[in-house]
Amino acid sequence: MPFCPKCGNQHQDEAQFCPKCGNAITSNGGNAVAQNSGNATAESETNLSDKWVWTLACVPILGMILEYIVLNVVGFHSEWTGVVIFIALNVIFVTLDISELKNKGFHPDGWLWLGLLLIPVYLFIRASKTNKKFGYAITWCVLFVLSMFV
C-alpha cells in the first residue's frame, strides 16, 4: 500500500488525494509520488531557506536607511527617491525569494503577482503555502507601522 510522501499517511487506492493533507498521490511501482499543486514535499520544506523572505520583511527599515543615505550622504534630492527605493527593494527581494521557492520545488505562479503588489499578503500566503509560521509577515507589518512614525 502506498504512503503519502508529504505526511506519511497510508493509502489503499493506487491514485487518490491524501485525506490527511490533501496532496494528490499516484502510485509509481509501489512507491507513492506526490503531485505537487502549489506546495512542495516535506523534504523540500525543511530545506527551504527563509533568508530572502526575512530580508523582504525588513524592507520598511532597510528602505528608510537607504533613503537616508541617498538623501543626506549622497545629496540626491527628489520627492520620488523613497518610492523608487522601496519599489526596487521589494522587487529585488521578491524575485530572489520566488527563485528560492522554485529551486526547492514550490510553484508560486498562482500567487506570484501578490509579491509585486501586496507585500504583506504575499508574506502571509507564502507562510501558509510553505507550512511556515507567520513571523516574517507580522514583522513586516510591525516595521511598516513603525516606519510611519519615524
Backbone as JSON, one array per atom type, in Angstrom:
{
  "sequence": "MPFCPKCGNQHQDEAQFCPKCGNAITSNGGNAVAQNSGNATAESETNLSDKWVWTLACVPILGMILEYIVLNVVGFHSEWTGVVIFIALNVIFVTLDISELKNKGFHPDGWLWLGLLLIPVYLFIRASKTNKKFGYAITWCVLFVLSMFV",
  "N": [[0.84, -1.18, 0.0], [0.54, 2.23, -0.83], [2.2, 5.12, 0.55], [1.69, 8.48, 1.58], [4.01, 10.81, 0.46], [4.27, 13.3, 1.55], [2.94, 13.57, 4.1], [3.03, 11.02, 5.16], [0.87, 9.36, 5.52], [-0.9, 6.31, 5.18], [-2.25, 4.78, 2.24], [-5.01, 3.22, 0.51], [-5.88, 3.06, -2.15], [-4.69, 3.16, -5.58], [-4.39, 5.62, -6.93], [-5.11, 8.7, -5.66], [-6.37, 11.39, -3.6], [-4.71, 12.47, -0.73], [-6.31, 11.99, 2.32], [-5.53, 13.16, 4.64], [-3.63, 15.31, 4.25], [-4.31, 16.37, 1.77], [-2.8, 16.22, -0.54], [-2.27, 15.18, -3.92], [-1.94, 11.83, -4.82], [-0.1, 9.42, -6.58], [0.57, 6.11, -7.65], [3.72, 4.7, -8.19], [5.22, 2.2, -9.28], [4.85, 0.89, -6.83], [5.73, 2.77, -5.09], [4.67, 5.75, -3.59], [4.01, 8.84, -5.12], [4.08, 12.3, -4.81], [1.85, 14.6, -6.21], [2.57, 17.69, -6.93], [0.87, 20.56, -6.13], [1.26, 23.46, -5.8], [2.26, 23.34, -3.21], [5.24, 22.01, -1.76], [7.11, 18.94, -1.28], [7.65, 17.35, 1.94], [10.39, 17.1, 2.39], [11.58, 19.16, 0.82], [10.43, 21.31, 2.09], [11.74, 21.42, 4.54], [14.28, 22.07, 3.71], [14.0, 24.57, 2.67], [15.09, 27.81, 2.43], [14.78, 30.76, 4.34], [15.97, 33.19, 3.99], [15.69, 35.27, 2.05], [13.03, 36.0, 2.28], [12.9, 36.94, 4.88], [14.58, 39.12, 4.63], [13.04, 40.6, 2.88], [10.94, 41.11, 4.62], [12.11, 42.99, 6.22], [12.28, 45.24, 4.69], [10.82, 47.74, 5.12], [12.4, 49.07, 7.07], [15.01, 48.82, 6.02], [14.66, 50.25, 3.65], [14.18, 52.82, 4.63], [16.67, 53.41, 5.77], [18.35, 53.28, 3.52], [17.18, 55.32, 2.01], [17.76, 57.53, 3.64], [20.53, 57.54, 3.39], [20.85, 58.07, 0.64], [19.58, 60.57, 0.41], [20.87, 62.24, 2.36], [23.65, 61.62, 2.55], [24.64, 61.09, -0.06], [23.39, 63.18, -1.33], [21.4, 63.46, -3.19], [18.36, 64.75, -4.06], [14.98, 64.23, -4.32], [11.47, 64.05, -4.7], [10.53, 61.56, -5.25], [12.4, 59.72, -4.5], [12.27, 58.01, -2.19], [10.06, 56.37, -2.82], [10.92, 55.06, -5.17], [13.12, 53.66, -4.15], [11.9, 51.92, -2.26], [10.19, 50.42, -3.93], [12.09, 49.23, -5.64], [13.62, 47.68, -3.8], [11.63, 45.91, -2.86], [10.92, 44.54, -5.26], [13.37, 43.33, -5.93], [13.88, 41.6, -3.69], [11.56, 40.02, -3.59], [11.76, 38.75, -6.07], [14.15, 37.28, -5.69], [13.3, 35.63, -3.58], [11.21, 34.17, -4.78], [12.65, 32.82, -6.7], [14.16, 31.16, -5.02], [12.04, 29.66, -3.92], [11.11, 28.29, -6.22], [13.39, 26.8, -6.85], [13.35, 24.97, -4.81], [11.18, 23.41, -5.34], [8.61, 24.43, -5.11], [5.66, 25.95, -6.48], [4.94, 28.91, -7.08], [3.39, 30.31, -8.91], [0.63, 30.95, -9.06], [0.23, 32.77, -7.0], [2.15, 34.62, -7.37], [2.0, 37.3, -8.34], [1.16, 38.71, -6.12], [3.41, 39.3, -4.67], [4.5, 41.46, -5.91], [2.63, 43.44, -5.7], [1.12, 43.44, -3.24], [2.72, 43.22, -0.57], [2.49, 42.37, 2.27], [0.34, 40.54, 2.07], [1.38, 38.66, 0.28], [3.45, 37.68, 1.92], [2.03, 36.45, 4.04], [0.57, 34.49, 2.6], [2.68, 33.05, 1.5], [3.82, 31.97, 3.81], [1.74, 30.27, 4.65], [1.51, 28.51, 2.45], [3.96, 27.25, 2.43], [4.07, 25.95, 4.79], [5.1, 27.31, 7.0], [5.7, 29.48, 9.84], [4.04, 32.61, 10.67], [5.87, 34.64, 11.18], [7.64, 36.36, 9.67], [5.81, 37.78, 8.14], [4.3, 39.13, 10.06], [6.35, 40.6, 11.18], [6.99, 42.33, 9.02], [4.62, 43.86, 8.95], [4.66, 45.13, 11.48], [7.1, 46.58, 11.33], [6.47, 48.23, 9.17], [4.41, 49.83, 10.22], [5.86, 51.06, 12.31], [7.7, 52.47, 10.76], [6.18, 54.49, 9.77], [6.04, 56.33, 11.78], [8.52, 57.31, 12.17]],
  "CA": [[0.0, 0.0, 0.0], [1.36, 3.44, -0.9], [2.19, 6.13, 1.6], [1.82, 9.86, 1.11], [5.36, 11.28, 0.76], [4.24, 14.57, 2.27], [2.57, 13.42, 5.51], [3.28, 9.67, 5.61], [-0.39, 8.64, 5.71], [-1.01, 5.12, 4.33], [-3.41, 4.84, 1.35], [-5.46, 1.94, -0.03], [-6.04, 3.14, -3.6], [-3.49, 3.42, -6.36], [-4.3, 7.06, -7.23], [-6.14, 9.42, -4.9], [-5.91, 12.51, -2.79], [-4.48, 12.11, 0.67], [-7.35, 12.58, 3.16], [-4.92, 13.87, 5.77], [-3.0, 16.58, 3.87], [-4.89, 16.87, 0.54], [-1.9, 16.07, -1.68], [-2.64, 14.15, -4.89], [-0.99, 10.73, -4.73], [-0.16, 8.39, -7.61], [1.47, 5.01, -7.37], [4.77, 4.58, -9.19], [5.98, 1.0, -8.97], [4.75, 0.59, -5.4], [6.11, 3.95, -4.31], [3.75, 6.87, -3.8], [4.64, 10.07, -5.57], [3.18, 13.44, -4.59], [1.6, 15.52, -7.31], [2.7, 18.96, -6.24], [-0.03, 21.59, -6.65], [1.44, 24.69, -5.04], [3.09, 23.04, -2.05], [6.29, 21.06, -2.06], [7.15, 17.81, -0.37], [8.18, 17.64, 3.27], [11.84, 17.24, 2.31], [11.94, 20.49, 0.34], [10.01, 22.3, 3.08], [12.77, 21.54, 5.57], [15.46, 22.66, 3.09], [13.67, 25.9, 2.16], [15.73, 28.9, 3.16], [13.93, 31.95, 4.51], [16.83, 34.38, 4.04], [15.18, 36.36, 1.22], [11.73, 36.46, 2.78], [13.18, 37.75, 6.07], [15.11, 40.39, 4.14], [11.85, 41.3, 2.38], [10.18, 41.57, 5.79], [12.82, 44.13, 6.81], [12.34, 46.33, 3.71], [10.44, 49.06, 5.62], [13.53, 49.69, 7.77], [16.11, 48.91, 5.06], [14.34, 51.34, 2.74], [14.4, 54.1, 5.33], [18.12, 53.6, 5.91], [18.87, 53.58, 2.19], [16.68, 56.64, 1.64], [18.55, 58.49, 4.4], [21.87, 57.59, 2.79], [20.75, 58.74, -0.67], [19.22, 61.98, 0.59], [21.78, 63.03, 3.2], [25.07, 61.36, 2.31], [24.9, 61.28, -1.48], [22.92, 64.51, -1.63], [20.41, 63.44, -4.26], [17.06, 65.1, -3.5], [13.82, 64.13, -5.2], [10.32, 63.6, -3.92], [10.28, 60.17, -5.6], [13.51, 58.88, -4.08], [11.81, 56.97, -1.28], [9.17, 55.45, -3.53], [11.74, 54.25, -6.06], [13.93, 52.77, -3.32], [11.05, 50.87, -1.7], [9.75, 49.53, -5.01], [13.25, 48.46, -6.09], [13.94, 46.67, -2.79], [10.58, 44.88, -2.87], [11.04, 43.72, -6.47], [14.59, 42.53, -5.83], [13.79, 40.52, -2.69], [10.5, 39.09, -4.01], [12.32, 37.95, -7.16], [15.08, 36.32, -5.1], [12.53, 34.66, -2.8], [10.5, 33.3, -5.7], [13.68, 31.94, -7.27], [14.43, 30.17, -3.97], [10.88, 28.76, -3.85], [11.11, 27.43, -7.41], [14.51, 25.86, -6.74], [13.01, 23.95, -3.81], [10.05, 22.61, -5.8], [7.33, 25.1, -4.95], [5.17, 26.57, -7.7], [4.2, 30.09, -6.61], [2.87, 31.06, -10.05], [-0.72, 31.43, -8.79], [0.24, 33.9, -6.07], [3.36, 35.39, -7.67], [1.69, 38.72, -8.52], [0.99, 39.36, -4.82], [4.71, 39.77, -4.22], [4.82, 42.74, -6.52], [1.6, 44.42, -5.39], [0.7, 43.44, -1.84], [3.78, 42.5, 0.14], [2.07, 41.6, 3.45], [-0.49, 39.4, 1.66], [2.33, 37.69, -0.24], [4.16, 37.05, 3.03], [1.12, 35.54, 4.75], [0.27, 33.35, 1.74], [3.9, 32.24, 1.41], [3.94, 31.21, 5.06], [0.76, 29.19, 4.68], [1.79, 27.53, 1.38], [5.21, 26.54, 2.73], [3.92, 25.39, 6.14], [5.96, 28.06, 7.92], [4.97, 30.37, 10.74], [3.79, 33.93, 10.09], [6.78, 35.6, 11.8], [8.14, 37.41, 8.77], [4.68, 38.61, 7.73], [3.99, 40.0, 11.2], [7.48, 41.52, 11.28], [6.81, 43.37, 8.01], [3.52, 44.75, 9.37], [5.12, 45.94, 12.62], [8.1, 47.52, 10.84], [5.8, 49.21, 8.34], [3.73, 50.79, 11.13], [6.9, 51.84, 12.97], [8.32, 53.38, 9.8], [5.28, 55.64, 9.57], [6.22, 57.27, 12.89], [9.93, 57.74, 12.25]],
  "C": [[0.89, 1.25, 0.0], [1.18, 4.35, 0.31], [2.31, 7.5, 0.95], [3.22, 10.35, 1.45], [5.39, 12.59, 1.53], [3.98, 14.36, 3.75], [2.78, 12.02, 6.05], [2.03, 8.83, 5.83], [-0.47, 7.48, 4.71], [-2.32, 5.16, 3.54], [-3.74, 3.46, 0.81], [-5.5, 1.95, -1.55], [-4.71, 3.44, -4.28], [-3.3, 4.91, -6.67], [-5.45, 7.77, -6.52], [-5.53, 10.65, -4.25], [-5.75, 12.03, -1.36], [-5.57, 12.77, 1.53], [-6.78, 13.4, 4.32], [-4.38, 15.25, 5.36], [-3.54, 17.15, 2.56], [-4.0, 16.76, -0.69], [-2.42, 14.99, -2.61], [-1.55, 13.09, -4.9], [-1.19, 9.81, -5.93], [0.85, 7.33, -7.26], [2.46, 4.88, -8.51], [5.63, 3.38, -8.82], [5.96, 0.68, -7.49], [5.12, 1.75, -4.52], [5.15, 5.09, -4.62], [4.55, 8.1, -4.19], [3.65, 11.2, -5.39], [3.06, 14.23, -5.88], [1.54, 16.9, -6.7], [1.82, 20.02, -6.88], [0.07, 22.85, -5.82], [2.3, 24.49, -3.82], [4.13, 22.02, -2.46], [6.24, 19.91, -1.07], [7.79, 18.22, 0.95], [9.69, 17.85, 3.25], [12.24, 18.63, 1.84], [11.49, 21.58, 1.3], [11.08, 22.5, 4.14], [14.03, 22.2, 5.02], [15.23, 24.07, 2.59], [14.29, 26.98, 3.06], [14.8, 30.1, 3.21], [14.75, 33.24, 4.48], [16.25, 35.55, 3.25], [13.85, 36.88, 1.74], [11.92, 37.28, 4.06], [13.77, 39.11, 5.67], [13.97, 41.24, 3.58], [11.03, 41.85, 3.54], [10.82, 42.81, 6.42], [12.91, 45.33, 5.86], [11.86, 47.67, 4.27], [11.58, 49.79, 6.33], [14.72, 49.85, 6.83], [15.89, 50.07, 4.09], [14.55, 52.7, 3.36], [15.88, 54.41, 5.46], [18.73, 54.0, 4.56], [18.41, 54.95, 1.71], [17.45, 57.73, 2.37], [19.93, 58.67, 3.77], [21.82, 58.36, 1.47], [20.47, 60.23, -0.5], [20.3, 62.79, 1.29], [23.26, 62.81, 2.92], [25.42, 61.64, 0.85], [24.47, 62.68, -1.91], [21.92, 64.58, -2.77], [19.03, 63.67, -3.65], [15.99, 65.05, -4.58], [12.66, 63.63, -4.36], [9.99, 62.14, -4.18], [11.36, 59.22, -5.14], [13.05, 57.73, -3.21], [10.95, 55.93, -1.96], [9.97, 54.5, -4.42], [12.57, 53.24, -5.26], [13.08, 51.62, -2.78], [10.56, 49.9, -2.77], [10.9, 48.65, -5.48], [13.6, 47.35, -5.09], [12.9, 45.56, -2.78], [10.7, 43.97, -4.08], [12.25, 42.81, -6.39], [14.39, 41.35, -4.89], [12.64, 39.55, -2.98], [11.02, 38.18, -5.12], [13.28, 36.89, -6.63], [14.35, 35.25, -4.3], [11.8, 33.68, -3.71], [11.47, 32.34, -6.39], [14.04, 30.83, -6.29], [13.29, 29.16, -3.88], [10.87, 27.79, -5.03], [12.23, 26.41, -7.37], [14.21, 24.73, -5.77], [11.74, 23.18, -4.16], [8.68, 23.22, -5.59], [6.95, 25.74, -6.28], [4.31, 27.77, -7.33], [3.54, 30.9, -7.73], [1.49, 31.65, -9.79], [-0.76, 32.64, -7.87], [1.48, 34.76, -6.24], [3.09, 36.89, -7.73], [1.52, 39.44, -7.2], [2.31, 39.94, -4.31], [5.09, 41.13, -4.79], [3.82, 43.83, -6.16], [1.3, 44.55, -3.9], [1.67, 42.61, -1.01], [3.27, 41.76, 1.37], [1.18, 40.41, 3.09], [0.39, 38.3, 1.1], [3.02, 36.94, 0.9], [3.28, 36.08, 3.8], [0.8, 34.31, 3.91], [1.5, 32.45, 1.61], [4.07, 31.38, 2.64], [2.96, 30.04, 5.08], [1.05, 28.12, 3.63], [3.05, 26.72, 1.66], [5.21, 25.93, 4.13], [4.9, 26.01, 7.13], [5.08, 28.9, 8.84], [4.91, 31.77, 10.13], [4.73, 35.01, 10.63], [7.24, 36.7, 10.88], [7.01, 38.3, 8.27], [4.32, 39.61, 8.83], [5.1, 41.03, 11.37], [7.35, 42.65, 10.27], [5.74, 44.36, 8.45], [3.96, 45.68, 10.5], [6.13, 46.98, 12.16], [7.49, 48.6, 9.94], [5.11, 50.27, 9.19], [4.76, 51.66, 11.82], [7.55, 52.84, 12.02], [7.45, 54.6, 9.51], [5.5, 56.72, 10.64], [7.63, 57.79, 12.99], [10.2, 58.8, 11.23]]
}
